[in-house]
């Protein structure tokens, strides 16, 4: 059955026509009825008939009027993050730890929004509000204001121990109880502002990002060998790294009931006091606590004779004893040659500069008229000492300040000692069942935590921090840590499925899946844009179902 428009006497009519087959097999048509003149059926006169037919076959009514739509909102990225957030149990952990009948804000939703913002479009807390207007964030309050975000941060810090404890419970199932290699390192985070408050975290210290003095706080991160962040620590900007190690490890043992911990940390965290404290801590609780720590360069002077007696195997590995523990040394001949050549080239350049200054002084003494300022022994000493210090060559080049004329010397004994350590990595460990090669491999895995710090500072943009109050700074660090955890879980899932996209690229692609609301007349219709194959593959790789 179909409709047909026929003409008669200059008028046009809408008719219902039915097709049928005759006895001889031929197809014919017959008119069932005439609906009316086309001119009389304008302006919605047929809507009731059409909708009645639709309802008869179970279809929705057809709406009249122009089709209008609100601005589409990014949806795929926040949807995927929300599904991972729930899968990790972070929603339940925050609700359990922040349960309060007096609080009028949804802290879990607000913390989630701030964490997702660090991954999708990192901005200030005011910037979070602007970003929320561009995304279809699942399960969000209808109205979010700036003071709501600040109150949510305060709520986090009011119950921070309970919050971090509950978050740790959600991560525990992902941690191997039998053997866990724990990586620990610290980074510096720049802070904006010059004012001071009580118990200020903001302090001036050597900033790892700029290489100079900056106002900052120090953030430590603990993660597994698989790259899963376990916890973080926050310290004043001028804290000594070695002082953070014991408290961190005690917290790890408290929150994660694992039977054996092998701590891997960098040079700045090793001290003989720390080794003694770690050894004592290993005796408590009936659990095994071991460590692989890099020996800092300042300790190398104590190892000259030990290194001279080392015999390296075919893999460039040797073993000795230091401070009552195993000393494992890895040697790279190519790296050693590069370091030695670079040192000699730097010394030669500084000597050439010194020879040039001596030549100018000799020319003046011979009566030559100098161009520019007159040279002096004091000026030559000053320039030379400054240049040597900037090149970090004070161990090898010595200015003779007692001589009548500008002179210097190369400490060949110091150069020879330095060559002993060229291309070497020295590790100290109390493990007994790990080979030297495995210990070196474990230490090199520490580079992954450095990559995590780069993510914190580039993709998540943890710095510079504009908060003033210590608890707000700590809350900001916790929110960024949650974002880092989501990033690493995404990376682990993408890698496990063999997908080449990084978490940042994946979120950019998924953000193109949008949520929209269209209106036909007065009736709204909400939907999601079609997902493309590359977006479907990302949802699958992240173990997230396609959004409805």
Buried (B, 14 or more C-beta within 10 A) or exposed (E): EEEEEEEEEEEEBBBEBEEEEEEEEEEEEEEEEEBEEEEEBEEEEBEEEEBEEEEEEEEEBEBEEEEEEEEBBBBBBBBBBBBBBBBBBBBBBBBBBBEEEEEEBBBBBBBBBBBBBBBBBBBEBEEBBEBBEBBBBBEBBEEBEEEBBBBBBBBBBBBBEBBBBBBBBBBEEEBEEEEBBBBBBBBBBBBEEEEEEEEBBBBEBEBBBEEEEBBBBBBBBBBBBBBBBBBBBBBBBBBEBBEBBBEBBBBBBEBBEBEBBBBBBBBBBBBEEBBEBBBEBBEEEEBBBBBBBBBBEEBBEEBEEBBEEBEBEEEBBBBBEBBEBBBBBBBBEEBBEEBBEEBEEBBEEBBEBBEEBBEBBEEBEEEEEEEEEEBEBEBBBEBBBEBBEEBEBBEBBBBEEEEEEBBBEBBEEBBEBBBBBBBBBBBBBBBEEBEBBEBBEBBEBBEBBBEBBEBBBEBBBBBBBEBBBBBBBBBBBBBBBBBBBBBBBBBBBBEEEEBEBBBBEBBEBBBBBBBBBBBBEEEEEEEBBEBEEEBEBBBEBBBBEEBE
